[in-house]
Amino acid sequence: MVAESNHRPLTIALSPQPSAISHDNLQAGSPIETGMRYLITVLLALQAVSGRAQTTDICGTWTAELRDAKVFLQLRTAPPPEWNGDRWNGDWSMGQSFPVEAFGGLPANDPQFSVTAIKFDLPREAGSFALEGAFRDGRGAGLFTFVPRPAYTAEMKALGFNDDLPLWRRFQLAAHDVGPKYIRELKAEGFDKLPLDEIQRARTHGVSIEYIRDLKAQGFRSPTLENLVRTRDHGVTADYIKAMKAEGFTSASLDELVRLRDHGVTADFIKAMKAEGFAATNVDEYVRLRDHGVTQQYVQEMKRAGFTSATIDDLVRARDHGVKADYVKEVRDLGLSVTGLESFIRLRDHGVTGAYVRELAAQGFKNVPVEDIVRTKDHGVSADYVADMKGLGFKDLSLDQIVRLRDHGITPGFVNHARARGAKPETVDDLVRLKNGGLWR
């Protein structure tokens, strides 16, 4: 069972530094409170000494929290040097949640459990974890030792697993709870003659027998174990499958369900889209809506803006181009005669903002048609440019004339330079002729 809703009941991590408890890890609300600082410091010191002294046993430290009849357990130890060669010198750690009854020696359900000294154990087929330490208000810490079960190796060989099982390997198999029981249950479900590594991977990733049976009950009777690992990793549970079937995906494959889950397509999202009149018919359409940010809120806002007949393609395109309801309102409030979603997309693509329209209006260009204002923006005509040309005496120019001047590179500096050289341009044609004639040189 998993401590968080990440669909992975077991987490294995390597730390590149020796075991250490940081200040942040000991803040209120973390598994180890301030009141246990001294205890943890002592335990880590013991682990360091133990790690140097022990050559055959596997031991380390543990921390735990009792909550909701579960034990959230963390184990940390130093792997043998040969385990990963010279590539990593850090510690091995595991975090997992267990039902409290999986342990021998812990109270059934006491979230305020406190004791200054306690011994308890976590039995597994490959061996047991003997733990000792202390608890305060349901949070505990201490030392553990792995005690291998001698019969385990022979039992595994009897099942056809002739893998070399040194102590460290048996420790890992115990941590993942891989043993004859799980292997026989897998065989009963049709998964036989699998490598031990593949079985261990499935167990590590939360592919329980219950999970396999739940998916079979939903019609998936012959997936590979690797496919089940992928499905489990991506959060496709029996409940998710049921919910998606209820929304019409009765024949979706596991790969399609994984894709839907990965892209955040939930039953609630589908219901919301249906409520707005968009009943997509396949996986791709819902994935596309979700990926492009077309949410129920966006659809409702665009409807209120007047786009009641927009299709899925229309809204995806509008959302991709940054056309939102507030932009539509801003453009309309400026008095631009814009109709149709495509016109708003065109304005947005060409960088026509409310500020740009207002600045041009302040220079006398009001209610400009969409095509004209797009052309003006594309040709780099700014309100400042218009104001500068007016300041030089060119006050009655049309937008077309201003665009022409801008296209020919006629700037206020050029006009001043021409006048300083004795030229007296009065029209747009005069300025263009001077510029083309090389006056600037």
Order of alpha helices (4+ residues) and beta strands (2+ residues): beta-alpha-beta-beta-beta-beta-beta-beta-alpha-alpha-alpha-alpha-alpha-alpha-alpha-alpha-alpha-alpha-alpha-alpha-alpha-alpha-alpha-alpha-alpha-alpha-alpha-alpha
